[in-house]
């Protein structure tokens, strides 16, 4: 008995019934417009007293509903309703507005079908339960048989009166069966009519690719920032340990630099990991720039025992934001590699200038001291941050020169804007 009743009266069937009732409610404005159009053909009793005129109003209203389904919000709203009320998986439905003729045509077909079946089931739900209730209690209430309810004359016979409750219950079961069948039909057709089209899948793939590119950029920036910070802190701590007894002032400066470096790096780490974990907007992560952070970067590097000569021939604040951000990462990587591969006490020359419409960055440091194995990359990696990873900037890196490790990068100003 329970297995028989669940498809008709279970939770899923009730929710689908509600979905159909909503379709009937949405159909009413269109039916009223249709009634106005067929009104001249009605007699004095009105449109809604004639079944043919009611059906005509309904038939005129459905094409109007198909036209209004072209509004952008139709598919997202219908998809949400189908997901929650019809039990269709979200990954089988499209969320965004319909784009293209195929998607709009499918949305129009779905909206028309929803309103048509919803209007029919809603009308049955309004008419059948009261009629069924009368039939069920008719043998028990003699006054109903004498009232002016317009009951069929066949109910005057005793055998028909005895079968009236059975007919009432059967009509309710028929209503439940029609609602369950219509709801199941809509749930089956929803993925075909509201599901993603090839254009929707392409747009979703592009969005995922863009999100992946952003996450890769954040991970790369995190690697650059943390790598530079660890190199700087290691050298600062090593230098401070060696002069701990002879130069307390240098030790204090080194400890202050270590504190500043670690605090800043932990802040960047928390922000970037929050973006990668929660999928927030990429703009929520702090992005150091040459304009705002070059002085602090030079100060922390010098506190590691490295002599940095900075020749900045252009105002960093005049650079485009994206170029200023990538230039900072290139300078950070170049100084970090000088720390890792040349060691403390080395003299590093940094030159930043605009020439021939390009921002030129040059980081030069001498070879490693004897006994110290140089790193595999000159002054900075051959593919510095922002060059190979971001070809849109149009940058290039130059080769090392004899006697020095040299990183030379040219970034076009116009492309960066």
BAKEBA-951131 format. One record per residue (C-alpha): x, y, z; residue in one letter. Coordinates in steps of 0.1 Angstrom, whole numbers, padded with zeros to 4 digits, always signed. Example, Ala and Ser with C-alpha at 12.3 -4.5 7.8 and 13.67 -1.06 7.14 Angstrom:
! residues 2
+0123-0045+0078A+0137-0011+0071S
***
This chain:
! residues 417
+0000+0000+0000X+0028+0024+0009X+0046+0016-0024X+0014+0025-0043X+0008+0057-0024X+0043+0071-0025X+0043+0079-0062X+0010+0097-0058X+0013+0114-0024X+0050+0112-0014X+0071+0142-0007X+0085+0144-0042X+0051+0141-0058X+0038+0169-0035X+0067+0192-0044X+0061+0185-0081X+0024+0193-0076X+0034+0227-0061X+0056+0233-0092X+0026+0226-0114X+0004+0250-0093X+0030+0277-0097X+0028+0271-0135X-0009+0275-0134X-0005+0308-0114X+0019+0321-0140X-0005+0312-0168X-0034+0332-0154X-0022+0367-0167X-0019+0352-0202X-0053+0336-0199X-0068+0369-0189X-0053+0386-0220X-0067+0358-0241X-0101+0363-0225X-0100+0399-0235X-0093+0390-0271X-0121+0364-0273X-0145+0385-0253X-0164+0399-0283X-0174+0363-0292X-0190+0357-0258X-0226+0362-0249X-0240+0381-0219X-0229+0354-0195X-0192+0360-0201X-0161+0341-0213X-0156+0319-0182X-0190+0303-0184X-0183+0287-0218X-0158+0259-0219X-0149+0265-0256X-0141+0301-0249X-0121+0292-0218X-0100+0268-0239X-0096+0295-0266X-0084+0320-0240X-0059+0294-0228X-0048+0287-0263X-0042+0323-0271X-0023+0329-0238X+0003+0302-0243X+0020+0318-0274X+0021+0350-0255X+0039+0331-0227X+0064+0317-0252X+0073+0353-0263X+0078+0366-0227X+0100+0336-0220X+0128+0353-0240X+0135+0376-0210X+0170+0368-0196X+0157+0358-0161X+0133+0331-0173X+0158+0303-0176X+0176+0309-0143X+0143+0312-0124X+0128+0281-0141X+0160+0261-0135X+0160+0270-0098X+0124+0260-0094X+0130+0227-0112X+0161+0220-0091X+0142+0225-0058X+0107+0212-0066X+0112+0186-0093X+0144+0170-0078X+0165+0174-0109X+0203+0176-0103X+0218+0210-0106X+0246+0199-0129X+0220+0189-0155X+0205+0224-0157X+0219+0256-0170X+0220+0286-0145X+0226+0316-0167X+0204+0334-0192X+0196+0316-0225X+0220+0327-0253X+0216+0317-0289X+0186+0306-0308X+0187+0270-0297X+0188+0279-0260X+0161+0305-0263X+0139+0281-0283X+0143+0254-0257X+0135+0278-0229X+0104+0290-0247X+0093+0254-0252X+0098+0246-0215X+0080+0277-0203X+0051+0270-0225X+0049+0233-0215X+0052+0243-0178X+0024+0268-0180X+0002+0245-0201X+0004+0215-0178X+0004+0237-0148X-0028+0254-0160X-0045+0221-0166X-0035+0206-0132X-0043+0238-0113X-0078+0240-0129X-0084+0203-0120X-0071+0210-0084X-0096+0238-0080X-0126+0219-0094X-0122+0182-0085X-0117+0183-0047X-0150+0201-0039X-0169+0179-0063X-0153+0148-0049X-0161+0159-0014X-0198+0163-0023X-0199+0129-0038X-0183+0112-0008X-0208+0127+0018X-0238+0127-0005X-0253+0094+0008X-0249+0107+0044X-0264+0142+0039X-0299+0141+0026X-0301+0179+0022X-0274+0179-0005X-0296+0158-0027X-0324+0184-0025X-0301+0214-0030X-0294+0233-0062X-0259+0221-0068X-0265+0210-0103X-0258+0173-0096X-0264+0148-0124X-0299+0133-0125X-0284+0098-0124X-0277+0104-0087X-0314+0102-0081X-0311+0064-0084X-0303+0045-0053X-0275+0024-0069X-0258+0056-0082X-0261+0072-0048X-0244+0042-0032X-0215+0044-0057X-0211+0082-0053X-0184+0079-0026X-0165+0055-0047X-0167+0079-0076X-0155+0108-0054X-0125+0088-0041X-0117+0077-0077X-0118+0113-0089X-0093+0123-0062X-0070+0094-0072X-0073+0104-0108X-0063+0140-0099X-0033+0128-0080X-0023+0105-0108X-0026+0133-0134X-0005+0156-0112X+0021+0129-0105X+0023+0120-0142X+0026+0157-0153X+0052+0163-0127X+0073+0133-0137X+0070+0144-0174X+0083+0178-0166X+0112+0164-0145X+0121+0141-0174X+0121+0168-0200X+0137+0195-0179X+0174+0185-0186X+0167+0184-0224X+0150+0219-0224X+0167+0237-0196X+0201+0219-0197X+0233+0235-0209X+0237+0239-0247X+0272+0236-0263X+0275+0274-0261X+0268+0272-0223X+0294+0244-0219X+0320+0264-0238X+0313+0295-0217X+0316+0274-0185X+0349+0259-0197X+0362+0294-0204X+0352+0306-0170X+0369+0276-0154X+0400+0282-0174X+0400+0319-0164X+0396+0309-0127X+0424+0283-0130X+0447+0310-0146X+0439+0333-0117X+0447+0306-0091X+0479+0297-0109X+0490+0334-0109X+0482+0336-0072X+0502+0304-0065X+0531+0317-0085X+0531+0350-0067X+0529+0332-0034X+0560+0311-0044X+0579+0342-0054X+0570+0361-0022X+0577+0333+0002X+0609+0322-0015X+0623+0357-0014X+0612+0361+0023X+0629+0329+0033X+0661+0338+0015X+0661+0372+0031X+0653+0360+0066X+0679+0333+0064X+0707+0357+0055X+0695+0383+0080X+0696+0357+0108X+0730+0344+0097X+0745+0379+0096X+0730+0388+0130X+0744+0357+0146X+0779+0364+0135X+0780+0400+0148X+0758+0393+0178X+0786+0404+0203X+0803+0431+0183X+0776+0451+0165X+0743+0452+0185X+0729+0480+0163X+0732+0458+0132X+0715+0429+0151X+0686+0451+0161X+0682+0462+0124X+0684+0426+0112X+0658+0415+0138X+0635+0444+0128X+0639+0434+0092X+0631+0398+0100X+0600+0408+0119X+0588+0431+0090X+0595+0404+0064X+0578+0376+0082X+0547+0397+0091X+0543+0409+0055X+0548+0374+0041X+0523+0358+0065X+0498+0385+0056X+0502+0377+0019X+0501+0340+0026X+0468+0343+0045X+0452+0364+0018X+0463+0343-0011X+0453+0310+0006X+0419+0325+0015X+0414+0333-0022X+0425+0298-0033X+0404+0281-0007X+0372+0301-0008X+0371+0312-0045X+0367+0348-0037X+0373+0375-0063X+0409+0377-0073X+0410+0414-0064X+0407+0406-0027X+0443+0394-0025X+0469+0420-0019X+0491+0427-0049X+0524+0444-0041X+0534+0470-0067X+0566+0487-0076X+0550+0521-0067X+0540+0511-0032X+0564+0484-0021X+0598+0489-0038X+0612+0509-0008X+0603+0482+0017X+0617+0454-0006X+0651+0473-0009X+0652+0479+0028X+0646+0443+0037X+0671+0431+0011X+0698+0455+0024X+0692+0443+0060X+0703+0408+0048X+0739+0422+0043X+0735+0428+0006X+0745+0462-0009X+0718+0473-0033X+0723+0502-0056X+0690+0512-0070X+0688+0535-0100X+0652+0543-0106X+0649+0565-0137X+0611+0567-0138X+0584+0574-0112X+0570+0540-0103X+0536+0556-0095X+0533+0566-0131X+0533+0529-0143X+0501+0511-0152X+0489+0490-0123X+0494+0456-0140X+0529+0466-0151X+0537+0479-0117X+0526+0446-0101X+0546+0424-0125X+0577+0447-0123X+0577+0443-0085X+0576+0405-0088X+0605+0406-0113X+0626+0428-0091X+0617+0406-0061X+0627+0375-0079X+0660+0390-0092X+0670+0402-0057X+0659+0369-0041X+0681+0349-0066X+0710+0372-0059X+0706+0364-0022X+0703+0327-0027X+0731+0322-0053X+0756+0350-0045X+0752+0352-0008X+0755+0380+0017X+0780+0409+0012X+0774+0409-0026X+0768+0442-0044X+0737+0442-0065X+0728+0469-0090X+0691+0475-0098X+0682+0497-0127X+0645+0506-0135X+0639+0530-0164X+0616+0537-0193X+0632+0537-0227X+0617+0536-0262X+0582+0529-0249X+0594+0499-0227X+0600+0495-0190X+0635+0481-0187X+0645+0462-0155X+0681+0452-0150X+0694+0433-0120X+0732+0427-0120X+0754+0410-0094X+0789+0395-0095X+0796+0358-0096X+0795+0338-0064X+0824+0339-0040X+0850+0311-0044X+0839+0280-0026X+0802+0288-0030X+0785+0270-0058X+0765+0294-0079X+0729+0287-0086X+0716+0275-0120X+0701+0308-0129X+0716+0342-0135X+0705+0370-0111X+0669+0359-0118X+0653+0330-0135X+0654+0330-0174X+0616+0331-0174X+0608+0357-0147X+0574+0362-0133X+0553+0381-0157X+0572+0371-0189X+0567+0335-0199X+0537+0331-0176X+0519+0362-0189X+0527+0365-0227X+0501+0393-0229X+0526+0417-0214X+0549+0410-0244X+0582+0410-0223X+0615+0395-0230X+0646+0386-0208X+0682+0390-0218X+0713+0368-0214X+0739+0371-0187X+0771+0391-0194X+0807+0378-0188X+0818+0383-0152X+0783+0391-0138X+0750+0374-0134X+0725+0397-0152X+0688+0398-0155X+0675+0422-0182X+0637+0425-0189X+0619+0447-0213X+0581+0452-0209X+0561+0473-0234X+0543+0501-0218X+0515+0503-0243X+0505+0466-0240X+0504+0468-0202X+0478+0495-0204X
***
